[in-house]
């Protein structure tokens, strides 16, 4: 994290990016070797190197500055509900906002070291969102912030086996555990370019398949501008044209959808 902080600090200004380009390249090599040697994530050095090459291009303002304010705005109405925040933990903006509004918040993560822990209204569970222990129609809402794109992609977050339809299975399970009329809030990377084994990139076709059991009630897209060095809300066609092989960051898609009242 320290080396990544150094890279993003250098990337904050065009002048420093030019002057210290060689430092960034050295950091990429060092980080790649350390990650490969740790055997904690990717199995090959080339995958580790690809990961940090991508990170080395990251601007200092990342997509979290868009995602969490968007989520905060859209979940503000949730109060005294049962909510699942997929892959979250205590201390994240989404979880804290939900707790402050007197919701009962569950989290589920395959990587948590805790099997089950209950703290006030926060219940942490170890598990896979593709097959959860929850009863059908258990939740009023489900949140997935930059999570679905990783499900079934081996190499990160303890995932070992490829499951190309892992995100579809996750959404099918989310549909099952939501009450009729329940809402799901999702943020995803959008655009095209080489992204594996980091994560999937989404386009309109995959989004339609992902939400085929839901009614999408809101969808917004954001793209980072290298000219102005900030994120802008954009139309879908412009978001989809973002080439991650060239651009420092993918576009971002933010979606709110509802489980149909007559849906099973």
C-alpha positions as CSV (number, residue, x, y, z in Angstrom):
1,X,0.0,0.0,0.0
2,X,2.9,2.4,0.7
3,X,4.4,1.9,-2.7
4,X,1.0,2.4,-4.3
5,X,0.5,5.6,-2.4
6,X,3.9,6.8,-3.7
7,X,2.8,6.0,-7.3
8,X,-0.6,7.8,-7.0
9,X,1.2,10.8,-5.4
10,X,3.6,11.0,-8.3
11,X,0.6,10.7,-10.7
12,X,-1.1,13.6,-9.1
13,X,0.9,16.1,-11.2
14,X,1.9,16.0,-14.8
15,X,5.3,17.4,-14.0
16,X,6.1,14.7,-11.4
17,X,4.8,12.0,-13.7
18,X,7.4,13.0,-16.3
19,X,10.3,13.5,-13.9
20,X,9.8,10.3,-11.9
21,X,8.7,7.9,-14.6
22,X,11.7,5.7,-13.9
23,X,10.8,5.5,-10.2
24,X,7.3,4.3,-11.2
25,X,8.8,1.6,-13.4
26,X,11.1,0.5,-10.6
27,X,8.2,0.4,-8.1
28,X,6.2,-1.7,-10.5
29,X,9.0,-4.3,-10.8
30,X,9.5,-4.4,-7.0
31,X,5.8,-4.7,-6.3
32,X,5.4,-7.4,-8.9
33,X,8.2,-9.5,-7.5
34,X,7.0,-9.2,-3.9
35,X,3.5,-10.2,-4.8
36,X,4.7,-13.1,-7.0
37,X,7.0,-14.3,-4.2
38,X,4.3,-14.1,-1.6
39,X,2.0,-16.5,-3.6
40,X,-1.0,-14.8,-2.0
41,X,-2.7,-13.9,-5.3
42,X,-1.6,-14.5,-8.8
43,X,0.4,-17.6,-9.7
44,X,2.6,-16.1,-12.4
45,X,4.9,-13.1,-12.4
46,X,3.4,-11.9,-15.7
47,X,0.0,-11.5,-14.0
48,X,1.6,-9.7,-11.0
49,X,3.4,-7.4,-13.4
50,X,0.2,-6.7,-15.4
51,X,-1.6,-5.9,-12.2
52,X,0.9,-3.3,-11.1
53,X,1.4,-1.9,-14.6
54,X,-2.3,-1.1,-14.5
55,X,-2.0,0.4,-11.0
56,X,0.9,2.6,-12.1
57,X,-1.4,4.4,-14.5
58,X,-4.0,5.1,-11.8
59,X,-4.8,8.8,-11.2
60,X,-4.8,10.0,-7.6
61,X,-8.6,10.3,-7.7
62,X,-9.9,6.8,-7.9
63,X,-13.4,5.4,-8.6
64,X,-14.3,5.1,-4.9
65,X,-14.7,8.9,-4.8
66,X,-17.6,8.4,-7.2
67,X,-19.0,5.0,-6.0
68,X,-19.5,5.7,-2.3
69,X,-21.2,9.1,-2.7
70,X,-23.4,7.6,-5.3
71,X,-24.3,4.7,-3.0
72,X,-24.8,7.0,-0.1
73,X,-27.3,9.1,-2.0
74,X,-29.3,6.1,-3.2
75,X,-29.5,4.2,0.1
76,X,-30.4,7.2,2.2
77,X,-34.0,6.1,2.2
78,X,-33.3,2.7,3.7
79,X,-34.2,2.7,7.4
80,X,-34.9,-0.2,9.8
81,X,-34.4,-2.6,6.9
82,X,-32.4,-5.9,6.6
83,X,-29.6,-5.1,4.1
84,X,-26.8,-7.3,2.7
85,X,-23.6,-5.4,1.8
86,X,-21.6,-7.9,-0.3
87,X,-17.9,-8.0,0.4
88,X,-18.1,-5.1,2.8
89,X,-16.9,-4.7,6.4
90,X,-17.3,-2.3,9.3
91,X,-15.8,1.1,8.7
92,X,-16.8,1.3,5.0
93,X,-19.1,4.3,4.1
94,X,-21.9,2.1,2.8
95,X,-22.0,-0.1,6.0
96,X,-21.7,2.9,8.4
97,X,-24.5,4.8,6.6
98,X,-26.8,1.8,6.9
99,X,-26.0,1.3,10.5
100,X,-26.6,4.9,11.3
101,X,-30.0,4.6,9.8
102,X,-31.0,1.8,12.2
103,X,-30.7,-0.9,9.6
104,X,-29.7,-4.5,10.4
105,X,-26.6,-5.0,8.1
106,X,-25.2,-8.3,7.0
107,X,-22.0,-8.8,5.1
108,X,-20.7,-11.9,3.3
109,X,-17.2,-12.4,2.1
110,X,-15.2,-15.6,1.1
111,X,-12.1,-14.0,2.5
112,X,-13.1,-12.9,6.0
113,X,-11.3,-14.6,8.8
114,X,-14.5,-14.5,10.8
115,X,-17.0,-17.3,10.4
116,X,-19.9,-15.4,12.0
117,X,-19.6,-12.3,14.1
118,X,-22.4,-10.1,15.4
119,X,-21.6,-6.5,16.7
120,X,-24.7,-4.5,17.5
121,X,-26.6,-4.5,14.2
122,X,-23.7,-5.7,12.0
123,X,-23.6,-9.5,11.2
124,X,-20.4,-10.6,9.4
125,X,-20.6,-14.0,7.7
126,X,-18.0,-16.0,5.8
127,X,-19.5,-17.3,2.5
128,X,-19.9,-17.1,-1.2
129,X,-22.6,-14.8,-2.7
130,X,-23.2,-17.3,-5.4
131,X,-24.7,-19.7,-2.8
132,X,-25.7,-18.1,0.5
133,X,-27.3,-19.6,3.7
134,X,-30.0,-16.9,3.7
135,X,-33.7,-17.8,3.3
136,X,-35.5,-16.7,0.1
137,X,-36.9,-13.1,0.4
138,X,-34.8,-12.4,3.5
139,X,-33.4,-8.9,2.6
140,X,-35.0,-5.6,1.8
141,X,-31.9,-4.5,-0.2
142,X,-28.5,-5.7,-1.3
143,X,-25.5,-3.6,-2.1
144,X,-22.5,-4.7,-4.2
145,X,-19.8,-2.0,-4.6
146,X,-17.1,-3.1,-7.2
147,X,-17.6,-6.7,-6.3
148,X,-19.4,-8.6,-9.0
149,X,-16.6,-8.1,-11.5
150,X,-14.3,-10.2,-9.4
151,X,-16.6,-13.2,-8.7
152,X,-15.3,-16.3,-10.6
153,X,-12.1,-14.6,-11.8
154,X,-9.1,-16.6,-10.4
155,X,-6.0,-14.9,-9.0
156,X,-7.4,-12.4,-6.5
157,X,-9.3,-12.4,-3.3
158,X,-8.9,-16.1,-2.7
159,X,-10.6,-17.2,-5.9
160,X,-8.9,-20.2,-7.4
161,X,-11.3,-21.6,-10.1
162,X,-12.6,-19.8,-13.2
163,X,-16.3,-19.3,-13.3
164,X,-17.1,-17.0,-16.2
165,X,-20.7,-16.8,-15.2
166,X,-19.9,-16.2,-11.6
167,X,-21.4,-12.7,-11.6
168,X,-24.6,-14.0,-13.2
169,X,-24.9,-16.7,-10.5
170,X,-24.3,-14.0,-7.8
171,X,-27.1,-11.9,-9.2
172,X,-29.4,-14.9,-9.4
173,X,-28.8,-15.6,-5.8
174,X,-29.3,-11.9,-4.9
175,X,-32.6,-12.1,-6.7
176,X,-33.6,-15.2,-4.6
177,X,-32.7,-13.6,-1.2
178,X,-34.4,-10.3,-2.0
179,X,-38.0,-9.6,-1.0
180,X,-40.4,-8.8,-3.8
181,X,-40.0,-5.1,-4.4
182,X,-36.5,-5.2,-2.8
183,X,-33.7,-3.2,-4.3
184,X,-30.2,-4.0,-5.4
185,X,-27.5,-1.3,-5.8
186,X,-24.5,-2.2,-7.9
187,X,-21.3,-0.4,-9.2
188,X,-19.2,-2.0,-11.9
189,X,-16.2,-1.2,-14.2
190,X,-17.4,-0.3,-17.7
191,X,-15.7,-0.2,-21.1
192,X,-13.3,-2.5,-22.9
193,X,-9.7,-3.5,-23.1
194,X,-7.5,-6.2,-21.5
195,X,-8.6,-6.6,-17.8
196,X,-8.1,-10.2,-16.9
197,X,-7.0,-11.5,-14.4
198,X,-7.8,-8.3,-12.5
199,X,-11.5,-8.1,-13.1
200,X,-14.3,-8.2,-15.8
201,X,-15.2,-5.1,-17.8
202,X,-18.9,-4.6,-18.6
203,X,-20.8,-3.4,-21.6
204,X,-24.5,-2.9,-22.3
205,X,-25.0,-6.5,-23.4
206,X,-23.5,-8.0,-20.3
207,X,-25.4,-5.6,-18.1
208,X,-28.7,-6.6,-19.7
209,X,-27.9,-10.2,-19.0
210,X,-26.8,-9.4,-15.4
211,X,-30.1,-7.7,-14.6
212,X,-32.4,-9.8,-16.7
213,X,-34.4,-10.8,-13.6
214,X,-34.7,-7.2,-12.4
215,X,-36.2,-4.0,-13.5
216,X,-33.5,-1.3,-13.7
217,X,-34.8,1.9,-12.2
218,X,-31.6,4.0,-12.4
219,X,-28.3,3.8,-14.3
220,X,-25.6,6.3,-14.4
221,X,-22.1,6.3,-16.0
222,X,-18.9,8.1,-15.1
223,X,-15.6,8.4,-16.9
224,X,-12.2,9.9,-15.9
225,X,-10.9,12.8,-18.0
226,X,-7.1,12.9,-18.4
227,X,-7.5,16.5,-19.7
228,X,-9.2,17.8,-16.6
229,X,-8.0,15.1,-14.2
230,X,-11.4,14.5,-12.7
231,X,-14.4,12.2,-13.1
232,X,-17.5,13.3,-15.1
233,X,-20.9,11.9,-15.4
234,X,-21.4,10.8,-19.0
235,X,-23.8,9.0,-21.4
236,X,-23.5,5.3,-21.8
237,X,-22.0,5.4,-25.4
238,X,-19.1,7.6,-24.2
239,X,-18.6,5.3,-21.1
240,X,-18.5,2.2,-23.3
241,X,-15.8,3.7,-25.6
242,X,-13.3,3.9,-22.8
243,X,-10.3,1.7,-23.8
244,X,-8.5,0.5,-20.6
245,X,-5.5,-0.4,-22.7
246,X,-5.0,3.3,-23.3
247,X,-6.9,5.2,-20.5
248,X,-5.6,5.2,-16.9
249,X,-8.9,4.0,-15.6
250,X,-12.0,2.2,-16.8
251,X,-15.4,3.9,-16.9
252,X,-17.8,3.2,-14.0
253,X,-21.4,2.0,-14.2
254,X,-23.8,2.6,-11.3
255,X,-27.1,0.8,-11.2
256,X,-30.2,0.5,-9.0
257,X,-32.7,-2.2,-9.8
258,X,-35.8,-3.7,-8.2
259,X,-37.1,-7.3,-7.9
260,X,-40.5,-7.4,-9.4
261,X,-43.3,-7.8,-6.9
262,X,-44.7,-10.9,-8.7
263,X,-41.2,-12.4,-9.2
264,X,-40.2,-15.6,-7.6
